Amino acid sequence: MQFYPVTLTPNGDGTLCATFVDVPEAVASGADEEDALLRAADALVTELSSYIVAGLPVPHPGKPAKGQKTVCLSALQCAKLEVYQTMISQGMKKSELARRLGWYMPQIVRLFNLRHASRFDYVEAAARALGKSILFKLL
């Protein structure tokens, strides 16, 4: 799982502003801590998705300071990000991954859409096409 450290800062109007050092574009505001963290999670997924759409490497989360709050991505989102990062690190384009899998480009686009509920076996197939496998560890 990927836990992105989030900083909560009081706004002048009694709300909290949530920001991420690792993904500075992700900014959210909420009425209280719970609301701010919920909105921060949405902002984080939105901005990580923009990295993918732009074909850029996605920043990995840094280590949180002691007592610092974090926002956790889902297991499916983490797996999608790892497959995407592996593809980028191998210098592969989405079109080549589609060719290796025998898929059409819209299927690849959905695979890397962090908001799409992809079947996990599709994510595993993409990992195998990159010479990798996905392992989970319960925390």
Secondary structure, DSSP 8 states (H G I E B T S, - for coil): --EEE-EEEE-TTS-EEEE-SSSTT-EEEESSHHHHHHHHHHHHHHHHHHHHHTT----------TT--EEE--HHHHHHHHHHHHHHHTT--HHHHHHHHT--HHHHHHHT-TTS---HHHHHHHHHHTT--------
